[in-house]
Amino acid sequence: MGLLKDKEIILAVTGGIAGYKAVELLRMLTEAGAGVQVVMTENACQFVGPITFEALSGRQVGLDLFAPGQEAVMAHIELARQADLLVIVPATANVLAKLAAGLADDLLTTLVLACRSPVILAPAMNVAMWEKPAVQSNVKRVQGLGYRLVGPEQGELACGDEGYGRLASLAAIWEEMEAALSPNDLSKETIIVTAGPTQEAIDPVRFLSNRSSGRMGYALARVARRRGARVILISGPVSLPSPGRVEVVEVNSAAKMREAVLKHWQEASALVMAAAVTDFKPAKSSKVKVKKGEFPASIPVKANPDILKELGEKKGDRILIGFAAETDNVVDNARLKVKEKNLDLIVANDVTRPDSGFGTDTNRVQLINQDLEMTDLPLLTKEEVADSVLDRLVQIREKRAAKLSRP
Ligand code: PMT
């Protein structure tokens, strides 16, 4: 279930050409099950008509504090109190200046001040305006006041100029909304997440690998970032979009994955290994494509390094979480790996179920802690599994801190 479901969102639109993108955002929000109250400034109505927003939100658009036919002032204040989130798309230089000064001279700015929920600003404007010291100083000021900023991005602008000023992508705005609705309980962590398969070359065109799509690892990276962690995602070859605001290191083989994990090891406070590291590789790999008739009857293999086991031996105060992809004796086999690899937690994953494991958007897993106690989770989306795993990481950290503070 998405984080925006059943949430009350105020979507505010100010007067810029990017206003039409707010229409698409509204559609995404209603599809996700959010209730959306659109508020527009007078200038915003010059770019997109309120009727479009009314048709898509099923609610009258808030236009003016005192307009006849609009709800009473106090009703709007009530609306601000009920909102889970207020997002301004696009936010003009003018609205940034008003918020920096704490002005409340129209419906939107009044709502912002009356709102106790997080407020997200997605600025969009001409590059020269964006770079103006007055605007930059307002940007710093609104950030200091606790408003969350997303974008602007660099690129070609509607006016034909090139540079910063483009509205952030809707995906980035969405991510910021999810982050605003999530706890910030991982903000002190730097987490290495591994994801996807590794490929072990037989020759330049063929390899040994497995069925991992990377979905589980990418969900972990997204959710950890959303909850405030710095995330270094070390990814085998997958065809998934990179999660925003995550450092992505792309690798191919188990040896390269090991190299990348070791490179970032000193910075990490935790490691979550969801990658399906190919356990063995061809003993020899050919530099040229092996011709059809020259293929041997069998391919000798040798073991790849066990990355997690190696790090379990030198983990210090880092938290180590592994996954166990199993087809039989799932829980027993996973329990063995907790001890063998010196883990704080393992996620046992029965990969024979059609709704779980490789390539699916859902997963059914068991969490097994250091004392080998097992918690059976129901079928969940991979993001929900990620949340449960990261809840455990937070608990382990809290438990350690409590132990340390005991006299
Ligand atoms: O990517 P998806 O399509 O979303 O699928 C998700 C998944 C099934 C790949 C994932 O949920 C999962 O189970 N990942 C672990 C797969 C695996 O390699 O399991 P394992 O039991 O072979 O390994 C145990 C642990 O040791 C894993 O954390 C693994 O990353 C690590 N390992 C394994 C071998 C090796 N040489 N080095 C390792 O570090």
Boltz pocket constraint, residues with backbone or C-beta under 6 A from the ligand:
constraints:
  - pocket:
      binder: B
      contacts: [[A, 195], [A, 196], [A, 211], [A, 212], [A, 213], [A, 214], [A, 215], [A, 216], [A, 217], [A, 254], [A, 273], [A, 274], [A, 275], [A, 276], [A, 277], [A, 278], [A, 279], [A, 304], [A, 305], [A, 306], [A, 307], [A, 308], [A, 309], [A, 321], [A, 322], [A, 323], [A, 324], [A, 325], [A, 326], [A, 337], [A, 347], [A, 349], [A, 351], [A, 357], [A, 358], [A, 359], [A, 360]]
      max_distance: 6.0
